[in-house]
Amino acid sequence: MNNQINNQNEAVKSTFDLTSFKRAQDKMISTNERAWDPPYSSRRYITKVKDYKPEEIDRIIQSGSLEEQQKLSRNYFYKDGFYKRILIYYATLLKYAGMLIPNPANGKNLSNPFISKKYNNAIDFVERLSLPVMLTNCSTKALIDGAYYGVIQTLDKKSFALLDLPSGYCCSRFKDIQGNDIVEFNVSYFLTITDIPTRNEALALYPNVISKYFKRWREGKESTPWMKIPSDIGVCFPFFDGRPLFLNVIPATIQYDEAVETERERDLEEIRKIIVQKIPHLQDGGLLFEPEEAAEIHDGTVKMMKQNKNVSVLTTYADVDSIISKTTADSVSNNLDKMVQNIYYEGGVSGQIFAATGNLSIETSIKNDTALMMVLANKYSVFITNLINKLYSNTNVSFKYTIFPITYYNESTYITDTFKLAQSGYSFIMPALALGMSQRDLNNIKDLENNLLELGDKLKPLNSAYTQSANSNEPGAPEKSAEEKSPKTLQNEESLDNQGGSE
């Protein structure tokens, strides 16, 4: 009987697990266009790169189409060299730390329970977005392709799902009346998924407006595969004109690779030695060794030196000598360094970032780089603000989300500056943001320390010049002993005492 009940429980549990899995599978989204490749296919794990000719690269940079420029950019990003390193540096420069600011309507107060509830719900939504991860992905794609393209798959108060669109099948030429970029998507992308069941699976996960347009286009009911995605679900973060920003770095990287190969050949030439065996003649000019004997001498020397791949043997009728080939390597020893600096020069990024030799130049360069990435960060702020207001704003309160220029390079300075402002009554939240905490984290940490662990009562700050003097509860620096005082100070004190006595 017990076994029968257990079997029934196992069957119910299996059915529940299967149902839960199917429900979770329906909510899965693809991270990129390669998600629809067959499992374990070579394309899934190995991206083929192409060796472009210099003249072809120059043509694409100067007058190539957007599609050609994006392919060129992706090719050298996947090739994993200087180009990839520079783009990743920019994409990960910001910490993407921001603050959610509630704006109550006139006559309303944030202490109102309904408004505070809206604020808390909005903060919870921001926490679920995992902004540093999501925005780093958006920045990387925007730097590679010139713009990030995506579509909102799910948006409600419980969940948010943003699906990356293949940039090679996207463009943006128009804006709506609110200034949002309109994403145009070429639905012929789905034809690249040749397996029909897999294509249907992909279409099912895309928003209905896209999958329906694809079906109408295949049926001949739409004249063009390019559809305009509604601005309420289309997402576009263009970087200036929407073209890859650092394409001009690629020719410099190719020149560097060629220079490396030239230097390698030069180094090999410098260590190469030629053993010259000069067979002497007799006084009357006759041969000391016959040609057959000289050949044996040559073969013996070759066998003796065969383990040294950098030595060649030449046998002639004269004395034996060793010749080392020399080049003018000393005069061109700095060529590679110059080529590397040229790469960073073409990209507008300081080479000091990756091989620092100075302080002032690198500090200025990072400030310029931060200003550049804030172009994207400001667009992210507007996007997140619109999402939050769509879900949580009403006539009583609206919200604004702002991303601050906090980087992994300036976080210490940012903490110091904002802490000084907090001492003058400004925001207490901003120093915490630079530390990597969110608004919710700061509130929870203070509740943990003060209410649960009661650390405010258990841990007392040490006496200092900023808290109290050593001999009293009066604020100020502790009194110095006579030995610690300067002669001038002692003289002034004596003068004051004499004045007090005379009175």
GUMARLO-360527 format. One record per residue (C-alpha): residue number from 1; residue in three letters; chain; x, y, z. Coordinates in steps of 0.1 Angstrom, whole numbers, plus 2048, in hexadecimal, padded with zeros to 3 digits. Layout:
# residues N
  num  residu  chaine    x    y    z
  NUM     ala       A    X    Y    Z
...
//
This chain:
# residues 503
  num  residu  chaine    x    y    z
    1     met       A  800  800  800
    2     asn       A  81C  818  809
    3     asn       A  82E  80F  7E9
    4     gln       A  80F  817  7D5
    5     ile       A  80C  839  7E6
    6     asn       A  830  841  7E1
    7     asn       A  82D  838  7BC
    8     gln       A  80F  84E  7B8
    9     asn       A  822  86B  7CA
   10     glu       A  840  866  7B2
   11     ala       A  829  867  794
   12     val       A  818  887  7A0
   13     lys       A  83A  896  7A7
   14     ser       A  847  88C  785
   15     thr       A  829  89C  774
   16     phe       A  82D  8BB  789
   17     asp       A  852  8BE  780
   18     leu       A  84A  8B9  75B
   19     thr       A  82F  8D4  75C
   20     ser       A  847  8EB  76E
   21     phe       A  862  8E5  755
   22     lys       A  84B  8EC  738
   23     arg       A  83F  90C  748
   24     ala       A  862  917  74E
   25     gln       A  86C  90D  72A
   26     asp       A  851  923  71C
   27     lys       A  861  941  72D
   28     met       A  884  939  720
   29     ile       A  894  953  70A
   30     ser       A  8B2  950  6F3
   31     thr       A  8D1  964  6FC
   32     asn       A  8DC  968  6D8
   33     glu       A  8D5  95D  6B4
   34     arg       A  8EB  93E  6B8
   35     ala       A  8D3  930  6D2
   36     trp       A  8C0  920  6B5
   37     asp       A  8DE  90D  6A7
   38     pro       A  8DD  8E7  6AB
   39     pro       A  8EC  8DB  6CC
   40     tyr       A  911  8D5  6CC
   41     ser       A  915  8E2  6A9
   42     ser       A  937  8F1  6A1
   43     arg       A  927  913  69A
   44     arg       A  91A  914  6BD
   45     tyr       A  93D  914  6CC
   46     ile       A  955  91F  6B1
   47     thr       A  950  93F  69E
   48     lys       A  963  940  67D
   49     val       A  977  95F  677
   50     lys       A  982  96D  656
   51     asp       A  9A4  97D  64D
   52     tyr       A  99A  99D  63A
   53     lys       A  9B2  9AD  622
   54     pro       A  9BD  9D0  62C
   55     glu       A  9AE  9E0  60D
   56     glu       A  98D  9CF  615
   57     ile       A  98D  9DB  639
   58     asp       A  994  9FF  62D
   59     arg       A  977  9FD  615
   60     ile       A  95E  9F0  62F
   61     ile       A  969  A0A  648
   62     gln       A  967  A27  62F
   63     ser       A  948  A1E  61B
   64     gly       A  93B  9FC  625
   65     ser       A  917  9F4  62E
   66     leu       A  90C  9F1  652
   67     glu       A  90A  9CC  64E
   68     glu       A  92D  9C9  641
   69     gln       A  93A  9DF  65D
   70     gln       A  928  9CA  677
   71     lys       A  937  9AA  669
   72     leu       A  959  9B9  669
   73     ser       A  956  9C4  68D
   74     arg       A  948  9A3  699
   75     asn       A  964  990  686
   76     tyr       A  980  9A2  698
   77     phe       A  96E  9A1  6B9
   78     tyr       A  96C  97B  6B7
   79     lys       A  990  97A  6AC
   80     asp       A  999  984  6CF
   81     gly       A  9B4  99E  6CE
   82     phe       A  9B9  9C3  6D4
   83     tyr       A  997  9CC  6C5
   84     lys       A  984  9B5  6DD
   85     arg       A  998  9C1  6FB
   86     ile       A  990  9E5  6F4
   87     leu       A  96A  9DF  6EF
   88     ile       A  968  9CA  70F
   89     tyr       A  97A  9E6  722
   90     tyr       A  960  9FF  718
   91     ala       A  942  9E7  71D
   92     thr       A  94E  9E0  741
   93     leu       A  95A  A02  74A
   94     leu       A  93B  A0E  75C
   95     lys       A  92D  9FC  77B
   96     tyr       A  909  A05  76E
   97     ala       A  900  A10  791
   98     gly       A  8E1  A25  792
   99     met       A  8C6  A34  7A9
  100     leu       A  8A0  A32  7A7
  101     ile       A  891  A54  7B0
  102     pro       A  86C  A57  7B8
  103     asn       A  85B  A77  7AD
  104     pro       A  83A  A7D  7C0
  105     ala       A  820  A93  7B1
  106     asn       A  819  AB6  7BF
  107     gly       A  809  AB3  7E1
  108     lys       A  813  A8E  7E5
  109     asn       A  82D  A81  7FE
  110     leu       A  844  A63  7FB
  111     ser       A  839  A58  81E
  112     asn       A  817  A50  810
  113     pro       A  813  A2A  814
  114     phe       A  806  A26  7F0
  115     ile       A  823  A39  7E2
  116     ser       A  83D  A28  7F7
  117     lys       A  82F  A06  7EC
  118     lys       A  833  A11  7C8
  119     tyr       A  857  A1B  7CF
  120     asn       A  85F  9FA  7E0
  121     asn       A  850  9E6  7C4
  122     ala       A  863  9FA  7AA
  123     ile       A  884  9F4  7BE
  124     asp       A  87D  9CF  7BE
  125     phe       A  878  9D0  798
  126     val       A  899  9E2  793
  127     glu       A  8AA  9C7  7A8
  128     arg       A  89C  9AB  792
  129     leu       A  8AA  9BC  773
  130     ser       A  8CE  9B4  77C
  131     leu       A  8D9  9D4  76A
  132     pro       A  8FF  9CF  76B
  133     val       A  8FC  9AE  758
  134     met       A  8E1  9B9  740
  135     leu       A  8F1  9DB  738
  136     thr       A  914  9CD  733
  137     asn       A  905  9B5  719
  138     cys       A  8F4  9D3  708
  139     ser       A  913  9E8  708
  140     thr       A  929  9CB  6FA
  141     lys       A  911  9C6  6DD
  142     ala       A  90D  9EC  6D7
  143     leu       A  933  9EF  6D5
  144     ile       A  937  9D2  6BD
  145     asp       A  91A  9D9  6A6
  146     gly       A  915  9FE  6AB
  147     ala       A  8F3  9FA  6BC
  148     tyr       A  8E1  9E1  6D3
  149     tyr       A  8C1  9D3  6C6
  150     gly       A  8A8  9C0  6DB
  151     val       A  883  9B9  6E1
  152     ile       A  870  9B7  702
  153     gln       A  862  994  704
  154     thr       A  853  997  727
  155     leu       A  84B  9B5  73C
  156     asp       A  835  9B5  75B
  157     lys       A  83A  9BB  780
  158     lys       A  847  999  786
  159     ser       A  85F  993  769
  160     phe       A  872  9A4  74D
  161     ala       A  883  993  72F
  162     leu       A  897  9A5  714
  163     leu       A  89F  990  6F5
  164     asp       A  8BE  99A  6E1
  165     leu       A  8B7  99E  6BC
  166     pro       A  8D1  995  6A1
  167     ser       A  8E0  9B7  698
  168     gly       A  8E7  9AC  674
  169     tyr       A  8C2  9AB  66F
  170     cys       A  8BA  9CB  680
  171     cys       A  8BC  9F1  67A
  172     ser       A  8AC  A11  687
  173     arg       A  8A3  A2E  671
  174     phe       A  886  A3E  683
  175     lys       A  87B  A4A  6A5
  176     asp       A  858  A4C  6B5
  177     ile       A  84A  A6D  6C3
  178     gln       A  85A  A66  6E5
  179     gly       A  87C  A64  6D5
  180     asn       A  880  A3E  6D8
  181     asp       A  893  A2C  6BC
  182     ile       A  87D  A16  6A6
  183     val       A  88C  9F3  6A0
  184     glu       A  888  9E5  67E
  185     phe       A  88D  9BF  67D
  186     asn       A  892  9A9  65E
  187     val       A  87D  98A  665
  188     ser       A  88F  977  64A
  189     tyr       A  8A7  96F  667
  190     phe       A  890  952  670
  191     leu       A  898  942  64E
  192     thr       A  8BC  93D  65A
  193     ile       A  8AE  924  673
  194     thr       A  8AB  908  65A
  195     asp       A  89D  8EE  672
  196     ile       A  877  8F3  671
  197     pro       A  86F  8E8  695
  198     thr       A  88B  8FE  6A3
  199     arg       A  87F  91B  68E
  200     asn       A  85C  917  69C
  201     glu       A  86B  915  6BF
  202     ala       A  87D  936  6B9
  203     leu       A  85D  947  6AB
  204     ala       A  84A  93C  6C9
  205     leu       A  861  94E  6E0
  206     tyr       A  861  96F  6CD
  207     pro       A  845  987  6D3
  208     asn       A  825  97F  6C0
  209     val       A  828  99F  6AB
  210     ile       A  849  992  69C
  211     ser       A  83F  96E  696
  212     lys       A  81E  979  686
  213     tyr       A  830  991  66F
  214     phe       A  848  975  664
  215     lys       A  82B  95E  65B
  216     arg       A  819  979  648
  217     trp       A  839  981  635
  218     arg       A  83E  95C  62C
  219     glu       A  81A  95B  620
  220     gly       A  820  979  609
  221     lys       A  80A  990  61D
  222     glu       A  827  9A7  626
  223     ser       A  83C  9B6  60A
  224     thr       A  85C  9BA  61E
  225     pro       A  86D  9A5  639
  226     trp       A  876  9C5  64C
  227     met       A  85D  9CC  668
  228     lys       A  85B  9E9  680
  229     ile       A  85A  9DC  6A3
  230     pro       A  842  9F0  6BA
  231     ser       A  856  A08  6CF
  232     asp       A  846  9FB  6EF
  233     ile       A  859  9DA  6EB
  234     gly       A  876  9E3  6D3
  235     val       A  897  9EC  6E4
  236     cys       A  8B3  9FF  6D2
  237     phe       A  8D2  A0F  6E1
  238     pro       A  8E6  A1E  6C4
  239     phe       A  909  A2A  6C9
  240     phe       A  909  A4C  6B7
  241     asp       A  902  A44  692
  242     gly       A  8FB  A1E  699
  243     arg       A  91C  A13  689
  244     pro       A  938  A00  69A
  245     leu       A  94B  A1C  6AC
  246     phe       A  96F  A0D  6AC
  247     leu       A  972  9FF  689
  248     asn       A  990  A15  683
  249     val       A  9A4  A01  69C
  250     ile       A  9A3  9E2  686
  251     pro       A  9BD  9ED  66C
  252     ala       A  9D5  9F6  688
  253     thr       A  9D1  9D3  698
  254     ile       A  9D9  9C3  676
  255     gln       A  9F8  9D8  672
  256     tyr       A  A02  9CE  695
  257     asp       A  9FE  9A9  68D
  258     glu       A  A14  9AE  66E
  259     ala       A  A2E  9C0  682
  260     val       A  A2F  9A4  69B
  261     glu       A  A35  98B  67F
  262     thr       A  A51  9A1  671
  263     glu       A  A62  9A4  692
  264     arg       A  A60  97E  698
  265     glu       A  A71  978  677
  266     arg       A  A8B  993  680
  267     asp       A  A92  982  6A1
  268     leu       A  A97  960  690
  269     glu       A  AAF  970  678
  270     glu       A  AC3  980  694
  271     ile       A  AC9  95E  6A5
  272     arg       A  AD1  94B  686
  273     lys       A  AF5  941  682
  274     ile       A  B08  934  664
  275     ile       A  B26  91D  66A
  276     val       A  B3E  923  64D
  277     gln       A  B59  908  649
  278     lys       A  B75  916  633
  279     ile       A  B8C  8FA  627
  280     pro       A  BB0  907  623
  281     his       A  BC6  902  604
  282     leu       A  BE9  8F6  601
  283     gln       A  C06  90E  5FC
  284     asp       A  C07  906  5D7
  285     gly       A  BE1  90C  5D4
  286     gly       A  BD7  8E8  5D4
  287     leu       A  BBA  8DA  5E8
  288     leu       A  BC1  8CE  60B
  289     phe       A  BA2  8B9  60A
  290     glu       A  B91  8AB  5EC
  291     pro       A  B6C  8B4  5E5
  292     glu       A  B61  891  5F2
  293     glu       A  B75  897  612
  294     ala       A  B66  8BB  616
  295     ala       A  B43  8AC  611
  296     glu       A  B4A  893  62E
  297     ile       A  B55  8B0  644
  298     his       A  B36  8C3  63B
  299     asp       A  B1F  8A6  643
  300     gly       A  B30  8A0  664
  301     thr       A  B2B  8C4  66F
  302     val       A  B07  8C3  664
  303     lys       A  B00  8A4  679
  304     met       A  B12  8B4  696
  305     met       A  AFC  8D4  694
  306     lys       A  ADB  8C4  68A
  307     gln       A  ACC  8CA  6AC
  308     asn       A  AD0  8EF  6A9
  309     lys       A  AB5  8FB  691
  310     asn       A  AC3  91E  690
  311     val       A  AE5  914  681
  312     ser       A  AED  90F  65C
  313     val       A  B0E  8FF  64F
  314     leu       A  B21  90B  631
  315     thr       A  B41  8FA  626
  316     thr       A  B5B  90A  610
  317     tyr       A  B81  909  60A
  318     ala       A  B8D  921  624
  319     asp       A  B8F  927  64A
  320     val       A  B73  91F  662
  321     asp       A  B5E  93D  670
  322     ser       A  B3D  944  67F
  323     ile       A  B27  95F  671
  324     ile       A  B09  96E  684
  325     ser       A  AF0  980  66E
  326     lys       A  AE7  9A2  67C
  327     thr       A  ACB  9B9  674
  328     thr       A  AC2  9DC  67D
  329     ala       A  AAA  9D0  699
  330     asp       A  AB7  9EA  6B1
  331     ser       A  AAB  A06  69B
  332     val       A  A87  9F8  699
  333     ser       A  A84  9E9  6BC
  334     asn       A  A68  A01  6C5
  335     asn       A  A53  9FA  6A6
  336     leu       A  A3B  9E2  6B8
  337     asp       A  A35  9FB  6D4
  338     lys       A  A2D  A15  6BB
  339     met       A  A15  9FE  6A9
  340     val       A  A03  9F6  6CA
  341     gln       A  A00  A1B  6D3
  342     asn       A  9F2  A21  6B0
  343     ile       A  9D6  A07  6B6
  344     tyr       A  9CB  A1A  6D5
  345     tyr       A  9D0  A3B  6C4
  346     glu       A  9B8  A30  6A8
  347     gly       A  99F  A25  6C2
  348     gly       A  9A1  A45  6D5
  349     val       A  9A9  A32  6F5
  350     ser       A  9C9  A36  709
  351     gly       A  9E2  A1A  708
  352     gln       A  9E8  A23  72D
  353     ile       A  9C8  A10  735
  354     phe       A  9D8  9EF  72D
  355     ala       A  9FD  9F6  734
  356     ala       A  9FE  A14  74A
  357     thr       A  A1E  A29  74C
  358     gly       A  A0F  A4A  758
  359     asn       A  9F4  A58  76F
  360     leu       A  9E6  A78  762
  361     ser       A  9E1  A6B  73E
  362     ile       A  9CE  A4C  749
  363     glu       A  9B8  A60  761
  364     thr       A  9AD  A77  745
  365     ser       A  9A9  A5B  72D
  366     ile       A  991  A48  744
  367     lys       A  97D  A67  749
  368     asn       A  979  A6A  723
  369     asp       A  96F  A45  721
  370     thr       A  956  A49  73D
  371     ala       A  946  A67  72B
  372     leu       A  944  A51  70C
  373     met       A  932  A34  71D
  374     met       A  91A  A4C  72F
  375     val       A  90B  A52  70C
  376     leu       A  8FE  A2F  70E
  377     ala       A  8F7  A30  733
  378     asn       A  8E0  A4E  72F
  379     lys       A  8CC  A3A  716
  380     tyr       A  8CA  A1D  72E
  381     ser       A  8BD  A35  749
  382     val       A  8A1  A41  732
  383     phe       A  898  A1D  729
  384     ile       A  896  A11  74D
  385     thr       A  883  A30  757
  386     asn       A  869  A29  73D
  387     leu       A  866  A04  748
  388     ile       A  860  A0D  76C
  389     asn       A  847  A29  765
  390     lys       A  834  A11  74E
  391     leu       A  82F  9F9  76B
  392     tyr       A  82E  A0F  78A
  393     ser       A  827  A33  783
  394     asn       A  805  A43  788
  395     thr       A  7F6  A65  78F
  396     asn       A  806  A67  7B1
  397     val       A  82A  A5D  7A9
  398     ser       A  842  A58  78C
  399     phe       A  866  A4B  78C
  400     lys       A  888  A54  77D
  401     tyr       A  8A5  A3C  77B
  402     thr       A  8C8  A4B  777
  403     ile       A  8E9  A38  771
  404     phe       A  907  A4B  77F
  405     pro       A  92A  A4D  770
  406     ile       A  939  A34  789
  407     thr       A  955  A1F  77B
  408     tyr       A  96C  A05  78A
  409     tyr       A  988  A1F  786
  410     asn       A  977  A3D  798
  411     glu       A  962  A2B  7B2
  412     ser       A  97A  A35  7CF
  413     thr       A  979  A59  7C5
  414     tyr       A  954  A58  7C0
  415     ile       A  94F  A49  7E3
  416     thr       A  965  A65  7F2
  417     asp       A  953  A81  7E0
  418     thr       A  930  A75  7E6
  419     phe       A  938  A6E  80B
  420     lys       A  943  A92  80F
  421     leu       A  922  A9D  800
  422     ala       A  90F  A85  817
  423     gln       A  920  A96  835
  424     ser       A  910  AB7  829
  425     gly       A  8EE  AA7  827
  426     tyr       A  8ED  A99  803
  427     ser       A  8E5  A76  7F9
  428     phe       A  8F0  A59  80F
  429     ile       A  8E8  A40  7F3
  430     met       A  902  A4C  7DA
  431     pro       A  921  A41  7ED
  432     ala       A  910  A1E  7F1
  433     leu       A  90A  A1D  7CB
  434     ala       A  92F  A22  7C5
  435     leu       A  936  A05  7DD
  436     gly       A  921  9EE  7C8
  437     met       A  902  9EE  7DD
  438     ser       A  8DF  9F5  7D0
  439     gln       A  8C4  A0A  7E2
  440     arg       A  8B4  9EA  7EE
  441     asp       A  8D6  9DC  7FA
  442     leu       A  8DD  9FC  80E
  443     asn       A  8BC  9FB  820
  444     asn       A  8BE  9D6  827
  445     ile       A  8E2  9D8  834
  446     lys       A  8D9  9F4  84C
  447     asp       A  8BB  9E0  859
  448     leu       A  8D1  9C2  85E
  449     glu       A  8EC  9D6  871
  450     asn       A  8D5  9EB  886
  451     asn       A  8B6  9D6  88C
  452     leu       A  8C1  9B2  88A
  453     leu       A  8E5  9B2  894
  454     glu       A  8E3  9D3  8A9
  455     leu       A  906  9DC  89E
  456     gly       A  8FE  A01  8A4
  457     asp       A  8FE  9FA  8C9
  458     lys       A  919  9E0  8CA
  459     leu       A  933  9F2  8B4
  460     lys       A  93D  A15  8BF
  461     pro       A  955  A2B  8AA
  462     leu       A  977  A33  8B8
  463     asn       A  97E  A56  8C6
  464     ser       A  98D  A6D  8AC
  465     ala       A  990  A91  8A4
  466     tyr       A  96F  A8E  892
  467     thr       A  95B  A7F  8AE
  468     gln       A  966  A8B  8D1
  469     ser       A  985  A95  8E5
  470     ala       A  997  A7C  8FC
  471     asn       A  98E  A8E  91D
  472     ser       A  96A  A98  917
  473     asn       A  94C  A93  903
  474     glu       A  952  AB4  8F1
  475     pro       A  958  AB2  8CC
  476     gly       A  97B  ABA  8BF
  477     ala       A  99E  AAE  8BF
  478     pro       A  9AD  AA0  8E0
  479     glu       A  9C2  AB8  8F5
  480     lys       A  9E8  AB6  8ED
  481     ser       A  A02  AB2  909
  482     ala       A  A1C  ACE  90F
  483     glu       A  A36  AB9  8FE
  484     glu       A  A22  AB7  8DF
  485     lys       A  A1B  ADC  8DC
  486     ser       A  A32  AF3  8C8
  487     pro       A  A45  B0F  8D9
  488     lys       A  A2F  B29  8C8
  489     thr       A  A10  B18  8D6
  490     leu       A  A1E  B18  8F9
  491     gln       A  A28  B3C  8F6
  492     asn       A  A04  B46  8EB
  493     glu       A  9F5  B32  908
  494     glu       A  A0C  B43  921
  495     ser       A  A03  B65  912
  496     leu       A  9DE  B5D  916
  497     asp       A  9E3  B52  93A
  498     asn       A  9F6  B72  943
  499     gln       A  9DA  B86  934
  500     gly       A  9C0  B73  948
  501     gly       A  9D5  B78  968
  502     ser       A  9D8  B9D  963
  503     glu       A  9B3  BA1  960
//
